[in-house]
Every structure is written in C-alpha cells, then in structure tokens.
C-alpha cells in the first residue's frame, strides 16, 4: 500500500505539516477513500500518496447541530423515512489522482429498520459514465452512514458523512455531474423514489466536479483498455 499507517498515538514531530491526516481504523473507518482498501483488480482505487491514517477504536459520531449555509440544499425526500438536507462538493477544480471531498447531510424522519444505500455516479458532459469491463471506473457508492447505518439513527438528528473520492487516472478531464440513487439495501434492487422528482430513475443531480489533467511528467491521459 502506498500510504502510511499509525496507531492512535501522537503524530511524530513535523509529520503533520507535510502530510494530510485522515482518522481511520481496522474495521472502523472515519474518513473513507471510495471502498477503503480496494481489491487488486480495482487498481484505480488505491489510496493516494502522502496520506496518513490514524487508527481509532470506534465509529465516529456523525451528528451535527446544523448544515453549514454553503452546503444547505432544498430538502430532498427519499420515501417517507430519509431526507437529504445538505451536500458539499469541491469548490475548486481537482486534478486526476487527487482526492476531492464530498459531504452528505442526512436526516431520518422516523425510526427505520432499513440500512439505506446510496449509489453515486459521475456523468460527463455527454451524460455518460465511463466504464471498464462493464463497471464504472469512478464510483463513490456506499451504505449511508457506513458503520453507523440509518437503522441506528435518532429521528430528526442531522447526520453528516464526509468522504474522499479518488479521481482515477482513467477519468478524462472535463466537467462531471454528481448524481445519486438511494436504495433500501446494498443489493440495489429496490430504488427509493425521490419526492416530487418525476424522473428519479435517472438519478438526482447534486453538484459537479471539474476535473483537470494530472500534473507532472506522467502521461496525462490513457485510453480505456
């Protein structure tokens, strides 16, 4: 793996000034890069260089008092139980190979036994998702809440998820729309309708990412194979 790992101890002098610190644990993830440690065939999802991951012994609390004004959106209801009340996308263009952050602010309106799953896709200017062997090369889908799923949430409490998304080297530069679909479970068989969204099957657009070519001497674009 390309990243360094530390136990939950003080950061060595000077290290915090030259690296980015992300708290995570073995089986307990506080900041996630896509699917965490990917399988070998998902080589585009390897963790970025220069990041330090701190081990923590419990899932973090996702509860926040309010949605920051810059991330507040008009409430989007998914079924009767789940609402998205805020979203944060990158404020600046991001280069291929970088890890822009996405933030989701959710609320459950009543207690639920469901652990919702959100599929996240990045569509280019043609409305297409780049695929490799039938799979999207840039994916940010996850169980809502991670290790603190929606079945454990208290109704009315705003829960914030903050994630890194690593832009794979196969992604072409351009403007990408961030779209989501919400399902009743990881299986992705029961799509939850978005209230007042007649075409919710096509996904709910939340924001965008402007992707720039990668910097440095490495070839900036590679054809799909």
C-alpha positions in Angstrom: 0.0 0.0 0.0 1.2 3.5 -0.8 0.0 5.2 2.4 1.5 5.2 5.9 -0.4 3.8 8.9 -0.1 4.9 12.6 -1.7 3.7 15.8 -3.8 6.2 17.7 -0.8 7.9 19.3 0.7 11.4 19.0 1.8 12.3 15.5 5.6 12.4 15.2 7.1 16.0 15.1 6.9 17.5 11.6 4.8 14.8 10.1 1.5 16.7 10.4 2.9 19.6 8.5 4.0 17.6 5.4 1.0 15.2 5.1 -2.7 15.0 5.3 -4.2 13.3 8.4 -7.2 11.1 8.0 -8.6 9.1 11.0 -9.4 5.5 10.2 -9.2 2.1 11.9 -9.0 -1.5 11.1 -12.7 -2.2 10.5 -13.6 1.3 11.8 -13.4 3.9 9.0 -13.9 7.6 9.8 -12.6 9.0 6.5 -13.1 6.8 3.5 -11.4 6.7 0.1 -14.1 5.1 -2.0 -14.3 1.5 -0.8 -11.4 1.7 1.6 -8.6 -0.7 0.7 -9.5 -2.0 -2.7 -9.1 -5.4 -4.3 -6.2 -5.8 -6.7 -8.4 -5.7 -9.8 -9.6 -2.2 -8.7 -6.1 -0.7 -9.1 -7.6 2.8 -9.8 -8.9 3.0 -6.3 -5.6 2.6 -4.4 -5.2 5.1 -1.6 -3.4 8.4 -2.5 0.3 9.0 -1.7 1.2 11.3 1.1 -1.7 10.5 3.4 -1.5 9.3 7.0 -4.3 7.3 8.5 -4.8 7.3 12.3 -6.3 4.2 14.0 -9.4 4.8 16.0 -11.2 2.3 18.2 -14.9 3.2 17.5 -17.0 4.6 14.7 -17.1 8.5 14.8 -20.3 10.4 15.7 -21.9 11.7 12.5 -24.3 14.0 14.4 -24.0 17.8 13.7 -26.0 20.7 15.0 -26.8 22.3 11.6 -26.0 22.2 7.9 -23.4 25.0 7.0 -25.0 27.6 4.9 -22.7 26.9 2.0 -23.8 23.2 1.9 -27.5 23.7 2.6 -29.9 22.5 -0.2 -33.6 22.2 -0.6 -34.7 19.1 1.2 -34.9 16.0 -1.0 -37.1 13.3 0.5 -36.4 9.6 -0.4 -39.6 7.7 0.5 -41.1 8.6 3.9 -38.1 8.0 6.1 -34.9 9.5 4.7 -34.1 13.1 3.6 -31.0 14.7 2.2 -30.8 18.3 3.6 -27.2 19.3 2.6 -24.5 18.5 0.2 -20.9 19.7 -0.2 -19.0 19.4 -3.5 -15.5 20.6 -4.3 -15.2 24.4 -4.5 -12.2 24.2 -6.9 -11.3 22.1 -9.9 -9.5 18.9 -9.0 -6.7 17.1 -10.8 -6.7 13.4 -11.8 -5.2 11.5 -9.0 -6.4 13.9 -6.3 -8.9 13.3 -3.6 -11.7 15.9 -3.5 -14.1 15.7 -0.6 -17.8 15.2 -0.7 -20.2 15.8 2.2 -23.7 14.5 2.7 -26.1 15.7 5.3 -29.0 13.3 6.0 -31.9 13.1 8.4 -34.2 10.2 9.2 -37.7 11.5 9.8 -38.8 8.5 11.8 -37.2 5.3 13.1 -36.4 2.8 10.4 -35.2 -0.8 10.2 -33.6 -0.1 6.8 -29.9 0.5 6.2 -30.1 2.7 3.1 -27.6 2.5 0.3 -26.6 5.4 -2.0 -25.3 4.8 -5.5 -23.1 7.7 -6.6 -22.1 8.2 -10.2 -20.1 10.9 -12.1 -21.6 11.7 -15.5 -19.5 13.5 -18.1 -20.8 16.3 -20.4 -22.5 13.7 -22.6 -24.4 12.2 -19.7 -22.2 9.1 -19.8 -20.5 7.2 -17.1 -17.1 5.8 -18.1 -17.0 2.0 -17.7 -14.3 -0.6 -17.7 -15.4 -4.2 -18.3 -18.9 -3.1 -17.6 -18.1 -1.4 -14.2 -17.8 2.3 -13.6 -14.2 3.4 -13.2 -15.1 6.2 -10.8 -17.5 5.1 -8.0 -18.4 6.6 -4.7 -21.4 4.3 -3.7 -21.7 3.4 0.0 -24.0 2.4 2.8 -25.5 5.6 4.2 -23.7 6.2 7.5 -21.1 3.5 6.9 -20.6 1.7 10.3 -23.3 3.9 11.7 -26.2 2.9 9.3 -29.6 4.6 9.2 -31.2 1.8 11.3 -29.2 3.2 14.3 -30.0 6.9 13.8 -32.2 9.0 16.0 -35.1 10.7 14.1 -34.6 14.4 13.5 -30.8 14.5 14.1 -28.7 15.7 11.2 -26.0 13.2 10.3 -23.0 14.3 8.2 -20.9 11.9 6.1 -17.5 13.3 4.8 -15.7 11.2 2.2 -12.7 11.4 0.0 -13.2 10.4 -3.6 -10.0 9.4 -5.5 -10.2 10.5 -9.2 -8.8 7.5 -11.1 -6.2 8.1 -13.8 -8.5 6.7 -16.5 -11.0 9.5 -16.0 -10.8 12.1 -18.8 -10.6 15.8 -17.9 -13.9 17.7 -18.0 -16.9 18.7 -16.0 -18.7 15.8 -14.2 -22.2 15.9 -12.7 -22.6 14.1 -9.4 -25.7 12.0 -9.3 -27.2 9.8 -6.7 -29.8 7.0 -6.4 -31.0 5.7 -3.0 -31.8 2.1 -2.4 -33.3 0.2 0.5 -30.2 -2.0 0.8 -26.8 -2.7 -0.7 -28.3 -5.2 -3.1 -29.6 -2.2 -5.1 -32.9 -3.9 -6.1 -35.4 -1.6 -4.5 -34.9 2.0 -5.7 -36.4 4.6 -3.2 -38.3 7.3 -5.1 -37.4 10.9 -4.5 -40.4 13.0 -3.6 -41.5 15.5 -6.3 -38.9 14.1 -8.7 -40.8 12.6 -11.6 -37.6 11.2 -13.3 -35.8 10.0 -10.2 -34.8 6.8 -12.0 -32.3 8.9 -14.0 -30.7 10.0 -10.7 -30.7 13.1 -8.6 -28.1 15.7 -9.6 -26.4 17.3 -6.5 -23.4 19.1 -7.8 -20.4 18.8 -10.1 -16.6 18.3 -10.2 -14.4 20.0 -12.7 -11.5 17.5 -13.4 -8.2 18.8 -14.7 -5.4 16.8 -16.3 -2.9 15.2 -13.9 0.2 17.2 -13.3 3.8 16.0 -13.7 5.7 14.1 -16.3 3.4 11.1 -16.4 1.2 10.8 -19.5 -1.9 12.8 -18.7 -4.5 10.7 -20.5 -4.7 7.0 -21.3 -7.2 5.2 -23.5 -9.5 2.7 -21.9 -8.4 -0.9 -22.3 
